[in-house]
Amino acid sequence: MSNIVLETQGSVAVITLNRPAVLNAWTTAMRDEIIDALLAYDADASIKAVIMTGAGDRAFSAGQDLSEAHDFDGERAVQWVGEWERYYATLRGLSKPLVMALNGTAAGSAFQVALLGDIRVGHPGVRMGQPEINSGIPSTTGPWIMNSMLGMSRTIELTLTGRLMDAEECHRIGLIHYMVPAEQVFAKALEVANELANKPPVAMRLDKQRFREMSDPDFKSAIEAGQRLQKEAYDSGEPARMMEAFFQQRAKQA
């Protein structure tokens, strides 16, 4: 099974995260495939907008596949943050609008990726948040993104509790722009993508460029902090211990 599925609907490209058995959690290889697709679509003059969604009806994505991150040491964690920098820089660097069709939970890095989209469409069953602390992983890029959108107080609360917000809360605070029944999420996302695809392309590119310029200093600071803090965390062994406890609990429930 392919990690992602690519298709086009007119001038709109669709990237579907395609690991539903693990809630579309991503690995380094999967993120590389997504990056390649995004860069190709951004360079394709026939593509005017992009939609990202998840396979199945449970999750947009659960974020990092913990089975991959379980055995990281401090040096690998530094390299890992560099991989996230490339992924996030690609998302931030798109000249074309990116619509997130949230078909389910978006947690951890997937929550961050969802927020890096331009417009988010969801349904009442969607949950989003930053549960990384529960895996012993410090949050560095997450607070950068959340603080710019939600302010410091809510960023602190979400980061330290690791709780997932329900769709109503996400909609109320502006993280979900359009709330529709679950079976209508993709259709609404396609409607929005087509609307954006018909906007003047130079103005669209320049608007997105300006949003990127406004947040560049904090993005660079977050990546630098991430390399420093993730190294300390993984060298301590805490992420591995917390992930192992998670795997054991999941095995008991299976």
N, C-alpha and C positions, 0 to 999 in steps of 0.2 A: 504494500500500500504506500502510495506517495505521501510524503509529509504535508504537502499542500496540493490543492487543486486550482488550476488557473483556467479562467474562461473570460470571454468578452461578451457584453450585451450592448451592441451598437458602439458608442464611443466610451463606454464605461467598462473598465477591467475589474474582475472580481477575483480576490485571493481568498480561498477557503482553507483555514487551518484544519488539517485532516488526520488528527490522531484521537478520535473520539473515545477510544477505549481508555485513554489516560487523560481525558478532559482537555484534549488538544494542548497539553503541556509541551513546551518546546525544548529542544536540545540545541547545541551549537550548530549542528548540521541543518536543522530545520530553519533556524534563524538565517543562516547563510542563503538558503533557498528563497526565503522571503525577501531578503535584501536584493538578490539578483533579479527577482521579479519586479520589485519596486523600481529599481534603476532602469530596467528595460522598458517598463511602462512610462516612466518619466521621460525617456528619450524617444518614445513613439509618438509621432505627431497625430496619429489617428485616435489616440487615447486622450480623453479630456478630463477624466475623473477616475478614482479608484475606490472600490469597496473592499473592506476586510471583514470577514465573518468566520464563524467556527462551524465545523461539522457536528451534526447531532443536535439535541435539544437541551443539553445539560450545561454546557459551558462554551463561552467564547474561547477562553483558555484559562487553565489553572496556573499559568506562569511557568517558571522554571521547572523542568523535570528533575525532581529531587534525586532520582536514581543516578543521574549524571553528576550532580553537584556533591553527592555524598562523600566522595573520596578526594575532594580537592584539598591541597595544602595551601599555605599562604601564597606561594609563588604562582600556583595555578589560579588562585583567586584573583591575583593582580591581572593576569592575562585575561581572565574571564570578564573583568570589568572593561578591559579594552575591547572585547567583543561586543559588549553592550553599548559602548560608545559608538561603535560603527553602526549598529542597528538603530540606535536612537538618532544618530546624525543623519542617517538615510531617511528616516521618517520625517525629521525636522526639515530636511533639505528638499523635499518634494516641491516641485513647482505647480503641481496639480492638486486639486482638492481630494482629501482622503476622508471617506465616510465609514464609520465603524457600525456595523450591523450586529448588535449585541444580542446573541441568541441564548445567552445564559450567563453564568458566573464569569467575572473577569477579576482575577486575584493576583496580588503581588505584581510581578513585572508585566503581566497582562493588563492589570488595572492601569499601569503607567503607559503602556502602549495604547490602550483605549483612549487615555487622556491626550496622547500626542496626535490623535486624529483630529480633524477639523469639526466634524459634526458626529454626534452619537445618537443612534436610534435604539431603543430598548423596549422591553415588555415588562409587565408587573412581576415576573419571576426572576428578573435579573438581580444579581447581588455583586457589589464591587467593594474592594478594599485592599488593605496593605497588611496581610497576616505574616509577613516575613519574620517578625520577632518570635513567632511561635516555632519557627524552625531554627532559631539561634542565628539568624542572618540579620545583620544591621541594615537599616534602610538608609540609603544615601541619595539615589536618584529619585526615589519615591517622594521624600519630603520636598525636594526641589520642585517637582511638578505640582504636588498638592498645595504647597505654600503659595505658588503663583496664582492658583485658581481659587483656593479656599481660605487663605490666611493662616497665620501661625497657630492660633488656638486649636482649630479643628485638625490641622496637620499633626500637632503633637498628640492629640487624643487618638486619632486613627492609627498613628504609628506605634504608640506605646501599648494600646489595647489589642491591636491586630484584628479588630472586629470588621465584619463585612456589613456594609450598608445595604439596606433593601432598595428596591427600585424607586419607591415613593420618595425616600430621602434623597437619592441621587437626582431624581427629577426636580425636587424642590430646591436643591442647592445649585442646579444648573449643570450637573455633569451629564445627565441624559437630556438631550434637547427635545426629542420626540418620543412619547410613550404611546405604544399601540399594542393591540393583542399580539400574542406570540406568533401566530400564523401570518401576521402582516408586517413583521419586522423587515424582512428582505425587500418586500415590495415598496415599503416606505423609504428604505435606504436607497433603492434604485431611483425612486422619484426625486429624492433630494440630490442624488449624484447627477442625475440628468439636468436638474435645474442649475446646479453649479457648473456643469460642463458647458452650459450655454452662456456663461458669463464671459465678458471680454478677457481673453487669456493673458494679455500683458498686465492688466490691472490685477488679475488673480495672482500671477506670479510675483508681482511686486508687493502685494499685500502680504503674501506668505513669507516673502523675503524679509519684510519689515518685522513681522512677528518673530522670526528666527533671530534677527539682529537684536531685538529687545531682550531676549532671554539667553543670548550666547554666554555672557560672563558667568551667570549662575549655573548654566549647564557645564561649562568647563570646570568650575569650582566643585560641582557635585561629582564629576568623574574623578578628579584628583582626590577628593575625600574618600570616594568609594574604593580606590586602589589602596589607600592607606588603612582604612577601617576594615575592609574585607580581609586584608592580609592578617591583621591582628586577630580578627574573629576566627578565621580558619586555622591559624597557628595555635589558637587556644584549644581547638578540638570541639568547641561547643556546638557548632553547626552539625558535625558528624554525630554527636551524641543525641541531639534533638531529632535529627532525621531518622536515626536508628530507632528511637522510641516511637516515632510516627509509623515507621514500617511495621514494627511489632504490633502496634495497636491495630493497624489496618489488617494484618494477617489474622488477628483474633476475630475480627468482624467479618472476614470473608466466609 
